[in-house]
Structures are given as structure tokens and as C-alpha cells.
Amino acid sequence: MPKITYIEHTGKEHVIDVPVGLSVMEGARDNNVPGIEADCGGACACSTCHVYVDEAWVEKLPAKEDMEADMLDFAWQPDEKRSRLTCQVKVTEDLDGLVVHLPEKQI
């Protein structure tokens, strides 16, 4: 099972085994990772599962779809290169070791 590291704004790390097929957001939600609110439940209709992907992983993730890019406009301090909505990133074996950083807050 792929391990994903969620790093809170404070620096606290949560290393979670996330089953293949779930989203990165579902892995956080199911394991009570603080800072991922997921208000829309994964429908890409809010920005409350926003994270900054670690630099080493930016190019390894699938490209953003237009709807995700549009919703990121509503995220807290989005970064053009590193910001992603975790509800839109499906976990595969290739994501073993993924590191994401949570923003100071979700809006």
C-alpha cells in the first residue's frame, strides 16, 4: 500500500498507508489528518482539500484538469506550480512516498 506523507503547516508529519484507488483527500480524511476539510466530499466543488505538492513530486503527478485549475483560484494562497486539490489525485502504486504540505488554512 502506498505511503503518503501529509505535513501540517506547523511541520507535524502524518505518514499514512493509503489504499490504491482512493484519492489523496480520502486518505487524509479517513485518517483524521488535520487541515484537510473536504467540504464537498471530493466533487471538486470547493478548495478545502488544497495542498502544496513537494517539489520532488510535482512532475510525477498527472496534470491538472481544467475544473481543478479553476477551483484552485479559490484556495488559500495557491501556488501555480505546486498547488493541487487532493480530491483530484488518485492513489496508485506510483505515488508511494508522495509528500504534500498543508496550507496554513483552507477557505
N, C-alpha and C positions, 0 to 999 in steps of 0.2 A: 504494500500500500504506500503511495507517495506521501512523503513528509513535506508539510508546508510550514514555514516559519512566519508567524504574524508578529510584527514588532510594534508595540504600542508607542504612542507619541513620547511617553516617558522613558522608553528604552526597554521596557519589560518584554521578554520574548515568550511566545507560546508556540511550541513545536507540536504540530497536530498531524496524526495519520488521517488522511482524507481519502475515502474510497473513490476509485476511478468512476467517473460518470457524474459525480456531484459537481457543483460549482465551488469555486474557492469561497464564495459567500456562504454556501451551505455548510462547508467545513467549519467556518468561524462560528456561524450561528448555532450549529449543533453542539459545539464545544464551549459555548458561552465566552467567546473572545470579546472582551470589551472594546467598543469603538466601531463595531460593525452593527449598524442598526437594522438595515434591510427592511425598511418600512413597506416597500411594495412587494416583498416576498420573492423577489427575483424576476420581476416582469420588465425590468429596465425602464421603470416609470418614475424613478427618483434617483438621487445620487448618494444615498445614505450607506452605501457599501463601498464607497470610494477608497482606494489605496494608492500608494506610490510604489510601483514595482521596483525592486532593487535593480540598479544599473546593469548588473550581470545577466539579468533575465529579460530585459526589455525586448531584445531582438528575438528571443526564443518563444515568445507568446504569439498566438495568432493575431493578425491585425484587427484593429477595432472596426466594428460595423458602424455605419452612419448613425444609427439610433444611439449607440453608446457614446459616440463622439459628441452628439448633440446634448445628451444628458450630462456629460461631464462639464458643460458650460455652467451648470448649477451647483457643482461641487465646491467644497471649501478649498480655496487656493489651488486650482488644478494646475498641473504641470503638463505641458503639451506632449512631452516625450514619455513620462513615467506614470501618469495617472491612468488608472483603469477602474472600471466597475467590476467588482469581484463576482457579481451575479452573471456576468457575461464571459467568464473564464472557466471553461470546463476542465476538470481534473483528468489528466491522462498520466500514464507512467512516465512520460517525458517531462512532467512537471515535478518529479521527485527532487526536493531540495529548493523549490521556489521560495523566495523571500519577498514579503511585502511589508511595507511600512504604513501604519495607520496615520491619518492626519490628526491634527490637534482636535478637530471636531468635525461632525457631519452636519450638513444642512440640507 
